[in-house]
Structures are given as C-alpha cells and as structure tokens.
Amino acid sequence: MTGPLVRPRRLRTTPALRRMVAETCVEARQLVLPLFVREGATEPVPVSSMPGVVQHTRSTLVKAAHEAAELGLGGVMLFGIPESKDAEGSGGIDPAGILNLAITDVVAEVGDALTVMSDLCLDEFTDHGHCGVLTPDGRVDNDRTLAAYAEMARAQAAAGVDMVGPSGMMDGQVAVIRAALDSSEHQDVGILAYSAKYASAFFGPFREAVASSLVGDRRTYQQDPANGLEGVREALLDVEQGADVVMVKPALGYLDVVRRVRDAVPVPVAAYNVSGEYAMVEAAAANGWIDREAAIVETLTSIHRAGADVILTYWAAEAAGLLA
C-alpha cells in the first residue's frame, strides 16, 4: 500500500525539530507585568480572586520590579490604590499620590532595565469608580475628564514614567495627553493607548485588585463586545492622535480584533491578558482540570500568534522562566 506523499507530521517528530520550525516564539522581552501598589500597606495584601497576585507595599513593589528586570521582562505597568478617594479622582493627579510616588520609586531602582509604564485613568481614585468625572445627573463628562487626564499625564511624566497608559476610553484622550506632555517638555514620554477596550465580564477580579468603588457598568464609554471593526477604528484614531503603541483589552476573547488591529496600524500592538482570563486558568488548574504551565504558555503563544507584539500578563514573571 502506498502512503501519502506529503507528511506534515515529519516536522513534529522530535522536540528539537518542533522547536526549530516553530512559527511563533514568545520571549520575556515582550511581556509586561502589571503591578498594584496600595497606599499605607505595611505588607502585601493577597487578591483572593487572583491567586499569586498581591497589592504591594512601596518596598515590595520595588522588589517585584527588580525581579522583573532580572528576568528580562519588557516592562511593568503600575496601578495605584489610594487610602482615600473623591469625586474628581484628585489622588491620581497629586504629585504625592501613591501612583506617582510608586513611579518615582521604581524608576529610581530599575529605570535603566525596564520600561516603566503607569495606568492613566481616574477609576482607582474616584469614589464612584468611573474612569472620569461625572455630570450632575451621573454621566461621565468626556471633555472635563480630558482636562483631568492632561494633568495626570503631566504628574506621571514629572514622576519619571517612560510611558503612560490611558485606559479610560474617552474620545480624544490621546491627542489631549500628547499635547499636555509635549507642552510640559515631556516629548519623550510615550503613550500606550488602550485603544480597543471592551466592556468585558472578564475584568471582574481586577476590580478587587484595585479596590474599585464602581456601581453599575462602563458600557457608555467602553466598547460593545459585539463590535470588531469599531476596535480597528479606535486604534486608527489613536495612531492619528500620537499613540506610540495601541492595545486591545481583553486578549483571549478578542484575538480576532488583535489580528485586525495588527494588520491596520503601523505601530506596535499590545494585548492585555486580563484578570478574568488569568483567574479561569488558575481555578481550573487548582481543580486539577488542566495542566497549568502548559496552559500559560499556550495562552501567551495564542495572543502573540494573533498579532500582539507586547503582552500584559500577570504571569509575566513566571512565564519568563517557562518560555526560556
């Protein structure tokens, strides 16, 4: 009996051969580790819905950043958790606010080895939990929020950040932030724009991580999960306004959007492997239902294969070892 002439399985015969012809290779330099720092904390506070993730103290944050640098990660994304909040989110603008202090701490220690990024949004700092300031009837005021974002950008740049990450999905946010940075002589500070950020159910554990005060949802400004072309449009608008990197968030449910954005824009594309995606794998592995380490590598590979040049993931530190 004559067998098939073409046998693709030949290239799968040994681990060395599979490694040699692998089309997609994720490296530590492409990974960004999100880190949370809690004002007033004297020891790390575990995030119950995200096993292995903590709210750091300022000192343990620096230690985690050192570890990230030693592992060869591409960067860290910092989120601040203040002791007090108000309607305007003023703690995010205050030079002595926890996020701005954390930026300075981390840059002073590992600024030459890591790209230090910071979340540029008001949601962690507002007592209502929305990403912007509100009108008297409770709607998010886009243009008043832009003015706050400009001040927040200046504060983070003054603290020493390499790249700001506007994540509030306000119309025109990138243009306003770019102008604010440039006018304050921070032309070299980059913008990683959360361009296609969806109103996702997979953000749930993150709200515990940042002690969110949100009641309700963010569907009037974050994107409808049903829309893919809209994500490309948002990314193109951000590039026009001066974004240096554009991001799709979440990653796994939106790999098609990652691909479309990658094909459409001339700048690097990031994707955020979000808290709910992390928590699902951790929960399934804890129950013995999946191989945890294999699932981590497969998840990150799929995001890169879809077109992401940069991946924000809570597994970044561990994945650096697995990928090596």
KEKE-3310 file (N, C-alpha, C; in steps of 0.2 Angstrom, whole numbers, plus 5000, padded with zeros to 4 digits):
npx = (5004:5003:5008:5004:5011:5015:5019:5015:5018:5031:5038:5035:5041:5051:5056:5066:5065:5052:5054:5063:5056:5046:5033:5029:5036:5037:5045:5053:5056:5045:5035:5024:5023:5009:5007:5002:5000:4998:4992:4998:5000:5007:5012:5011:4995:4985:4976:4961:4954:4963:4974:4991:4993:4996:4992:5004:5016:5025:5039:5039:5034:5045:5054:5048:5049:5062:5065:5057:5065:5077:5073:5072:5061:5050:5044:5035:5018:5011:4998:4989:4983:4973:4972:4961:4947:4940:4927:4932:4944:4956:4968:4975:4981:4989:5005:5011:5003:4999:5002:5010:5021:5025:5029:5041:5048:5051:5057:5068:5075:5075:5075:5083:5083:5070:5055:5045:5029:5013:4996:4984:4971:4956:4949:4953:4954:4943:4928:4916:4920:4920:4929:4931:4926:4910:4894:4881:4870:4875:4882:4897:4908:4915:4924:4928:4934:4945:4953:4957:4964:4975:4982:4985:4993:5004:5008:5012:5023:5032:5035:5043:5040:5041:5031:5015:4998:4984:4968:4955:4945:4940:4934:4946:4956:4970:4976:4974:4982:4995:4997:4998:5009:5019:5019:5024:5037:5039:5042:5047:5041:5031:5016:5005:4991:4976:4967:4956:4946:4936:4919:4920:4915:4926:4934:4932:4939:4950:4944:4943:4957:4961:4953:4940:4927:4916:4899:4887:4890:4902:4898:4894:4905:4916:4920:4907:4906:4902:4907:4919:4925:4924:4934:4946:4944:4945:4958:4965:4962:4968:4982:4983:4982:4993:4998:5010:5010:4997:4983:4973:4961:4950:4962:4960:4947:4946:4954:4953:4951:4963:4971:4965:4968:4982:4985:4981:4988:5003:5011:5018:5008:4999:4992:4981:4981:4969:4963:4952:4954:4966:4962:4953:4961:4969:4960:4954:4966:4969:4959:4963:4960:4966:4983:4993:5005:5007:4995:4997:5008:5003:4992:4998:5006:4996:4991:5001:5003:4991:4994:4999:5012:5017:5013:5003:5003:4998:5006:5018:5031:5033:5031:5042:5052:5046:5046:5059)
npy = (4994:5011:5025:5042:5055:5068:5072:5081:5078:5074:5085:5086:5077:5076:5084:5094:5096:5101:5113:5120:5123:5131:5143:5153:5162:5167:5179:5184:5198:5203:5204:5212:5216:5218:5228:5231:5244:5248:5261:5265:5252:5239:5227:5215:5213:5199:5196:5189:5183:5182:5171:5172:5185:5201:5216:5227:5234:5249:5246:5232:5232:5238:5228:5218:5224:5224:5210:5208:5215:5208:5196:5199:5205:5215:5226:5235:5238:5250:5252:5261:5261:5271:5278:5286:5292:5303:5313:5318:5312:5316:5311:5304:5314:5321:5325:5319:5308:5290:5283:5291:5292:5279:5277:5285:5278:5266:5269:5275:5264:5253:5259:5260:5247:5242:5246:5258:5259:5267:5267:5277:5284:5288:5279:5271:5281:5288:5291:5286:5276:5277:5280:5293:5311:5316:5321:5332:5324:5311:5306:5301:5314:5318:5328:5336:5326:5324:5335:5332:5321:5326:5333:5323:5316:5325:5325:5311:5310:5320:5312:5303:5293:5281:5278:5282:5275:5277:5273:5275:5276:5288:5299:5307:5306:5303:5313:5324:5321:5319:5332:5338:5332:5336:5350:5352:5349:5335:5327:5315:5305:5291:5285:5272:5267:5262:5256:5248:5244:5234:5232:5222:5206:5199:5207:5207:5201:5211:5222:5219:5219:5232:5238:5244:5256:5255:5256:5248:5250:5252:5254:5265:5270:5261:5248:5239:5222:5216:5222:5222:5229:5242:5242:5243:5255:5263:5261:5266:5280:5283:5281:5291:5302:5302:5290:5279:5265:5254:5246:5231:5225:5215:5201:5186:5184:5192:5190:5190:5204:5209:5203:5210:5224:5223:5221:5233:5245:5255:5254:5247:5233:5230:5218:5214:5202:5198:5200:5191:5181:5176:5171:5161:5151:5148:5144:5132:5125:5123:5114:5103:5101:5105:5107:5117:5125:5122:5127:5141:5144:5141:5150:5163:5161:5160:5173:5181:5175:5179:5192:5201:5211:5215:5209:5211:5203:5194:5183:5186:5186:5172:5166:5170:5161:5149:5150:5152)
npz = (5000:4996:5004:5010:5000:5005:5021:5034:5047:5049:5053:5066:5073:5084:5099:5097:5083:5082:5089:5081:5070:5074:5072:5080:5093:5109:5119:5134:5134:5128:5137:5149:5166:5175:5190:5207:5219:5235:5245:5261:5265:5275:5273:5259:5252:5248:5233:5232:5222:5212:5212:5219:5215:5222:5232:5233:5245:5245:5246:5243:5231:5224:5225:5218:5205:5203:5202:5190:5181:5182:5176:5163:5158:5148:5153:5166:5172:5181:5194:5205:5222:5232:5249:5252:5242:5230:5222:5210:5208:5213:5219:5209:5202:5211:5215:5226:5227:5228:5216:5209:5217:5218:5204:5204:5214:5207:5195:5200:5204:5194:5182:5171:5166:5164:5155:5162:5165:5167:5173:5167:5172:5180:5188:5199:5208:5210:5220:5215:5206:5192:5176:5174:5177:5184:5177:5184:5183:5184:5173:5163:5160:5146:5141:5152:5159:5150:5153:5166:5163:5156:5166:5174:5166:5165:5179:5180:5171:5176:5188:5182:5173:5159:5150:5147:5151:5145:5149:5149:5139:5134:5122:5111:5120:5118:5110:5118:5129:5123:5119:5131:5137:5128:5129:5141:5141:5140:5129:5126:5133:5131:5124:5128:5121:5127:5116:5110:5121:5129:5136:5147:5154:5159:5167:5180:5192:5193:5198:5211:5214:5212:5222:5218:5217:5210:5205:5195:5177:5163:5151:5143:5138:5137:5124:5115:5116:5105:5094:5081:5070:5075:5085:5077:5071:5082:5086:5075:5075:5087:5084:5074:5083:5090:5097:5103:5105:5102:5110:5113:5123:5133:5129:5125:5122:5111:5100:5087:5085:5089:5078:5067:5071:5071:5058:5053:5058:5059:5070:5086:5093:5107:5119:5132:5143:5153:5170:5173:5163:5168:5180:5177:5172:5183:5192:5186:5185:5199:5202:5196:5183:5171:5164:5171:5168:5155:5150:5152:5144:5132:5131:5131:5119:5110:5110:5105:5093:5087:5084:5093:5098:5111:5127:5140:5156:5170:5173:5169:5175:5180:5167:5160:5164:5160:5147:5143)
capx = (5000:5007:5006:5004:5017:5016:5018:5017:5020:5038:5041:5033:5044:5055:5055:5071:5063:5046:5056:5067:5051:5040:5031:5028:5040:5036:5051:5052:5056:5038:5030:5024:5020:5005:5009:4997:5003:4992:4994:4998:5000:5013:5014:5007:4989:4983:4970:4958:4951:4969:4980:4998:4994:4995:4993:5011:5018:5030:5045:5039:5034:5052:5057:5045:5051:5069:5064:5055:5071:5082:5070:5072:5054:5050:5042:5030:5013:5009:4992:4989:4977:4974:4968:4955:4945:4935:4923:4936:4950:4962:4974:4979:4985:4993:5012:5012:4999:5003:5004:5016:5027:5027:5033:5047:5052:5053:5061:5075:5078:5076:5073:5088:5082:5063:5051:5041:5023:5008:4989:4982:4964:4954:4944:4956:4955:4936:4924:4911:4923:4921:4935:4931:4922:4903:4890:4876:4865:4878:4885:4904:4909:4921:4928:4930:4939:4951:4957:4960:4969:4981:4985:4988:4999:5010:5011:5016:5029:5036:5037:5048:5037:5043:5026:5008:4993:4977:4964:4948:4941:4937:4935:4951:4961:4977:4978:4975:4988:5001:4998:5000:5016:5024:5019:5027:5044:5040:5041:5050:5036:5027:5009:5002:4984:4971:4963:4950:4945:4929:4915:4920:4914:4932:4938:4929:4944:4954:4941:4945:4964:4961:4948:4936:4921:4911:4892:4885:4895:4905:4896:4893:4912:4920:4917:4902:4909:4899:4910:4926:4928:4925:4940:4951:4943:4948:4966:4967:4961:4974:4988:4982:4982:5000:4999:5016:5008:4990:4982:4967:4959:4954:4965:4958:4940:4946:4960:4951:4952:4971:4973:4963:4972:4989:4985:4979:4991:5010:5014:5017:5001:4999:4986:4981:4979:4966:4962:4947:4957:4971:4958:4950:4966:4971:4955:4954:4972:4968:4955:4966:4957:4971:4990:4993:5010:5006:4990:5000:5012:4998:4988:5003:5008:4990:4990:5007:5001:4986:4997:5002:5020:5018:5008:5002:5000:5000:5010:5025:5037:5033:5031:5049:5056:5043:5047:5066)
capy = (5000:5017:5030:5049:5058:5074:5070:5086:5075:5073:5091:5086:5070:5077:5091:5098:5098:5106:5119:5123:5125:5134:5149:5159:5162:5172:5180:5188:5205:5205:5203:5217:5214:5223:5228:5235:5246:5251:5267:5264:5245:5238:5220:5213:5210:5195:5197:5182:5181:5181:5168:5174:5192:5205:5223:5228:5240:5253:5242:5226:5234:5239:5221:5215:5227:5221:5203:5208:5217:5202:5191:5201:5207:5221:5232:5234:5243:5252:5254:5264:5261:5276:5277:5290:5294:5309:5313:5321:5307:5320:5307:5302:5320:5324:5323:5315:5302:5284:5280:5295:5290:5272:5278:5288:5273:5260:5272:5276:5257:5249:5263:5258:5240:5241:5251:5259:5262:5268:5267:5284:5284:5290:5275:5269:5287:5291:5287:5282:5271:5278:5282:5301:5315:5315:5327:5332:5318:5305:5303:5303:5320:5316:5334:5338:5321:5325:5340:5329:5316:5330:5335:5317:5314:5329:5322:5305:5312:5323:5307:5299:5287:5281:5278:5282:5270:5280:5267:5277:5276:5295:5302:5312:5306:5303:5319:5329:5319:5320:5339:5340:5330:5340:5357:5352:5347:5328:5324:5308:5301:5288:5283:5265:5268:5257:5259:5244:5241:5232:5232:5214:5202:5197:5212:5206:5201:5217:5227:5218:5221:5240:5241:5248:5258:5256:5253:5249:5247:5257:5252:5271:5273:5255:5246:5234:5216:5213:5226:5222:5235:5248:5242:5245:5262:5267:5261:5271:5286:5284:5282:5298:5307:5301:5284:5275:5258:5253:5240:5228:5223:5209:5197:5180:5184:5197:5188:5192:5211:5209:5202:5216:5230:5222:5222:5240:5250:5255:5255:5240:5232:5226:5215:5213:5196:5201:5196:5185:5176:5173:5168:5155:5146:5147:5140:5126:5121:5121:5109:5098:5100:5107:5107:5125:5128:5121:5132:5148:5145:5141:5156:5168:5160:5162:5180:5183:5172:5183:5198:5206:5212:5216:5206:5212:5197:5193:5178:5188:5184:5165:5164:5171:5155:5144:5152:5151)
capz = (5000:4995:5009:5007:4998:5009:5028:5038:5054:5049:5056:5073:5076:5090:5102:5094:5077:5083:5091:5076:5064:5077:5069:5085:5099:5114:5123:5140:5132:5125:5142:5154:5172:5179:5197:5211:5225:5240:5249:5268:5266:5278:5270:5253:5253:5243:5229:5233:5215:5208:5216:5217:5214:5228:5232:5236:5248:5241:5246:5240:5224:5221:5225:5212:5199:5202:5199:5183:5177:5182:5172:5156:5155:5144:5157:5171:5172:5188:5196:5212:5226:5237:5255:5251:5236:5230:5215:5205:5207:5213:5221:5203:5200:5217:5215:5232:5227:5229:5210:5207:5222:5215:5198:5206:5217:5203:5190:5203:5205:5189:5176:5165:5164:5162:5153:5167:5162:5173:5171:5167:5172:5187:5191:5205:5213:5211:5225:5211:5202:5185:5173:5173:5182:5182:5177:5190:5183:5184:5167:5163:5156:5142:5140:5158:5160:5146:5156:5171:5161:5154:5172:5177:5162:5167:5185:5179:5167:5181:5192:5179:5169:5152:5145:5151:5148:5145:5149:5151:5133:5132:5115:5110:5126:5116:5107:5124:5133:5119:5119:5138:5138:5124:5131:5148:5139:5141:5122:5125:5136:5126:5125:5126:5121:5127:5110:5109:5127:5129:5142:5147:5160:5162:5171:5187:5198:5193:5202:5218:5214:5213:5227:5214:5220:5204:5205:5188:5172:5160:5144:5139:5136:5134:5118:5115:5114:5098:5088:5079:5066:5079:5088:5072:5070:5088:5086:5070:5078:5092:5080:5071:5088:5093:5101:5101:5105:5104:5114:5113:5130:5134:5124:5123:5118:5106:5096:5080:5085:5089:5072:5063:5073:5069:5050:5051:5061:5058:5077:5089:5096:5114:5121:5139:5146:5159:5177:5172:5159:5172:5186:5175:5171:5189:5195:5183:5187:5206:5202:5193:5176:5166:5165:5172:5165:5148:5148:5152:5138:5126:5131:5128:5112:5105:5109:5101:5086:5084:5081:5098:5099:5118:5131:5148:5159:5177:5173:5165:5179:5179:5160:5158:5165:5156:5139:5142)
cpx = (5004:5004:5006:5011:5019:5014:5020:5019:5027:5041:5039:5036:5047:5054:5060:5068:5057:5049:5060:5062:5045:5039:5031:5032:5039:5042:5049:5052:5049:5033:5030:5020:5016:5006:5004:5001:4998:4995:4993:4999:5007:5016:5009:5000:4986:4977:4967:4956:4957:4975:4987:4999:4992:4995:4999:5011:5023:5037:5045:5037:5041:5055:5054:5048:5059:5069:5062:5061:5076:5080:5070:5065:5055:5048:5037:5024:5010:5002:4992:4982:4977:4970:4962:4954:4940:4931:4927:4943:4956:4968:4978:4983:4990:5000:5014:5007:5002:5005:5010:5022:5030:5031:5040:5052:5055:5058:5068:5079:5080:5075:5077:5086:5075:5060:5045:5035:5018:5001:4987:4975:4962:4950:4947:4955:4948:4932:4917:4913:4923:4927:4936:4926:4915:4899:4885:4871:4868:4882:4892:4904:4915:4926:4931:4935:4945:4956:4960:4965:4976:4985:4988:4994:5005:5013:5015:5023:5034:5039:5042:5046:5040:5037:5019:5003:4986:4972:4956:4943:4937:4939:4941:4956:4968:4980:4979:4981:4994:5002:5001:5007:5021:5024:5023:5034:5045:5039:5043:5046:5032:5020:5007:4995:4980:4965:4956:4949:4937:4926:4914:4919:4921:4937:4936:4935:4949:4950:4942:4953:4965:4956:4943:4929:4915:4904:4890:4890:4898:4904:4895:4900:4916:4916:4912:4906:4907:4903:4917:4929:4929:4932:4946:4950:4946:4955:4968:4967:4967:4980:4988:4984:4989:5002:5005:5015:5000:4988:4974:4966:4952:4958:4961:4951:4940:4952:4959:4953:4960:4973:4972:4967:4979:4990:4984:4983:4999:5014:5014:5010:5002:4992:4986:4977:4976:4965:4957:4950:4962:4967:4955:4955:4968:4966:4954:4960:4972:4964:4957:4963:4961:4978:4991:4999:5009:5000:4993:5004:5008:4994:4992:5005:5002:4989:4995:5005:4996:4989:5000:5009:5021:5012:5008:4999:5003:5005:5017:5031:5038:5034:5038:5053:5053:5045:5054:5067)
cpy = (5006:5022:5037:5051:5064:5072:5076:5084:5074:5079:5091:5080:5071:5084:5096:5101:5103:5113:5123:5126:5129:5141:5155:5157:5168:5173:5184:5195:5208:5206:5209:5215:5219:5222:5233:5237:5250:5256:5264:5256:5244:5231:5219:5211:5206:5197:5190:5179:5180:5178:5170:5181:5196:5212:5224:5234:5243:5249:5236:5227:5235:5232:5217:5217:5225:5214:5203:5210:5211:5196:5193:5203:5214:5227:5230:5240:5244:5254:5256:5263:5265:5274:5280:5292:5300:5309:5315:5316:5311:5317:5305:5308:5323:5321:5318:5309:5296:5281:5284:5294:5284:5273:5280:5282:5268:5263:5273:5269:5254:5253:5262:5251:5238:5247:5252:5262:5263:5269:5275:5284:5286:5285:5272:5275:5290:5287:5284:5277:5272:5281:5290:5304:5315:5322:5327:5326:5311:5302:5305:5309:5319:5322:5336:5333:5322:5330:5337:5324:5320:5332:5328:5315:5318:5327:5316:5306:5315:5318:5303:5294:5287:5281:5278:5278:5273:5274:5269:5277:5282:5297:5307:5312:5306:5309:5324:5327:5320:5328:5341:5338:5335:5347:5358:5349:5339:5325:5317:5303:5298:5287:5276:5266:5262:5258:5255:5241:5240:5231:5225:5212:5200:5201:5211:5206:5207:5222:5226:5220:5228:5243:5245:5250:5258:5252:5254:5246:5253:5256:5259:5273:5267:5252:5240:5228:5213:5216:5225:5227:5241:5248:5244:5252:5266:5267:5266:5278:5288:5285:5289:5303:5307:5296:5281:5268:5258:5246:5237:5224:5221:5206:5191:5180:5189:5196:5190:5200:5212:5208:5208:5222:5229:5223:5229:5246:5249:5255:5248:5240:5228:5223:5213:5207:5197:5197:5190:5179:5172:5169:5161:5149:5144:5142:5133:5122:5119:5115:5103:5096:5101:5107:5115:5128:5128:5126:5139:5149:5146:5147:5162:5167:5162:5169:5183:5181:5176:5190:5203:5206:5212:5213:5208:5206:5197:5187:5180:5185:5176:5163:5165:5165:5149:5144:5150:5143)
cpz = (5000:5000:5006:5005:5003:5016:5032:5045:5054:5053:5063:5077:5083:5093:5099:5087:5077:5085:5085:5071:5067:5074:5074:5091:5103:5118:5129:5139:5130:5131:5147:5160:5175:5187:5201:5217:5229:5245:5257:5270:5270:5276:5264:5255:5247:5240:5229:5226:5210:5211:5214:5216:5221:5227:5236:5240:5244:5241:5243:5232:5220:5220:5219:5205:5198:5199:5192:5179:5176:5177:5164:5154:5152:5148:5163:5170:5179:5189:5204:5216:5232:5243:5255:5244:5236:5223:5209:5204:5208:5216:5215:5200:5205:5216:5221:5233:5226:5222:5208:5211:5219:5209:5200:5209:5212:5198:5193:5204:5199:5182:5170:5162:5162:5159:5159:5165:5168:5170:5172:5166:5179:5191:5198:5210:5214:5216:5221:5207:5195:5183:5172:5178:5179:5181:5183:5189:5182:5178:5167:5158:5152:5142:5146:5160:5156:5150:5162:5169:5159:5161:5175:5173:5164:5174:5184:5176:5172:5186:5189:5174:5162:5148:5149:5147:5149:5144:5149:5145:5132:5125:5115:5116:5123:5114:5113:5128:5129:5119:5126:5139:5134:5126:5138:5147:5141:5134:5122:5129:5131:5129:5123:5127:5122:5122:5110:5116:5128:5136:5144:5154:5163:5166:5179:5193:5198:5198:5210:5219:5215:5218:5224:5218:5215:5206:5198:5183:5168:5152:5140:5136:5134:5129:5119:5112:5107:5092:5087:5075:5070:5083:5084:5072:5076:5088:5081:5072:5083:5089:5077:5076:5092:5097:5098:5100:5106:5106:5113:5120:5131:5128:5121:5119:5112:5101:5089:5080:5085:5082:5067:5064:5070:5061:5048:5053:5060:5065:5080:5092:5102:5115:5129:5141:5153:5165:5176:5168:5164:5178:5183:5174:5178:5193:5193:5185:5194:5207:5199:5186:5170:5168:5165:5168:5157:5146:5148:5146:5132:5125:5128:5121:5107:5104:5105:5094:5083:5081:5087:5099:5107:5121:5138:5151:5166:5178:5170:5169:5178:5172:5158:5159:5161:5149:5138:5141)
residu = (MET:THR:GLY:PRO:LEU:VAL:ARG:PRO:ARG:ARG:LEU:ARG:THR:THR:PRO:ALA:LEU:ARG:ARG:MET:VAL:ALA:GLU:THR:CYS:VAL:GLU:ALA:ARG:GLN:LEU:VAL:LEU:PRO:LEU:PHE:VAL:ARG:GLU:GLY:ALA:THR:GLU:PRO:VAL:PRO:VAL:SER:SER:MET:PRO:GLY:VAL:VAL:GLN:HIS:THR:ARG:SER:THR:LEU:VAL:LYS:ALA:ALA:HIS:GLU:ALA:ALA:GLU:LEU:GLY:LEU:GLY:GLY:VAL:MET:LEU:PHE:GLY:ILE:PRO:GLU:SER:LYS:ASP:ALA:GLU:GLY:SER:GLY:GLY:ILE:ASP:PRO:ALA:GLY:ILE:LEU:ASN:LEU:ALA:ILE:THR:ASP:VAL:VAL:ALA:GLU:VAL:GLY:ASP:ALA:LEU:THR:VAL:MET:SER:ASP:LEU:CYS:LEU:ASP:GLU:PHE:THR:ASP:HIS:GLY:HIS:CYS:GLY:VAL:LEU:THR:PRO:ASP:GLY:ARG:VAL:ASP:ASN:ASP:ARG:THR:LEU:ALA:ALA:TYR:ALA:GLU:MET:ALA:ARG:ALA:GLN:ALA:ALA:ALA:GLY:VAL:ASP:MET:VAL:GLY:PRO:SER:GLY:MET:MET:ASP:GLY:GLN:VAL:ALA:VAL:ILE:ARG:ALA:ALA:LEU:ASP:SER:SER:GLU:HIS:GLN:ASP:VAL:GLY:ILE:LEU:ALA:TYR:SER:ALA:LYS:TYR:ALA:SER:ALA:PHE:PHE:GLY:PRO:PHE:ARG:GLU:ALA:VAL:ALA:SER:SER:LEU:VAL:GLY:ASP:ARG:ARG:THR:TYR:GLN:GLN:ASP:PRO:ALA:ASN:GLY:LEU:GLU:GLY:VAL:ARG:GLU:ALA:LEU:LEU:ASP:VAL:GLU:GLN:GLY:ALA:ASP:VAL:VAL:MET:VAL:LYS:PRO:ALA:LEU:GLY:TYR:LEU:ASP:VAL:VAL:ARG:ARG:VAL:ARG:ASP:ALA:VAL:PRO:VAL:PRO:VAL:ALA:ALA:TYR:ASN:VAL:SER:GLY:GLU:TYR:ALA:MET:VAL:GLU:ALA:ALA:ALA:ALA:ASN:GLY:TRP:ILE:ASP:ARG:GLU:ALA:ALA:ILE:VAL:GLU:THR:LEU:THR:SER:ILE:HIS:ARG:ALA:GLY:ALA:ASP:VAL:ILE:LEU:THR:TYR:TRP:ALA:ALA:GLU:ALA:ALA:GLY:LEU:LEU:ALA)
# end
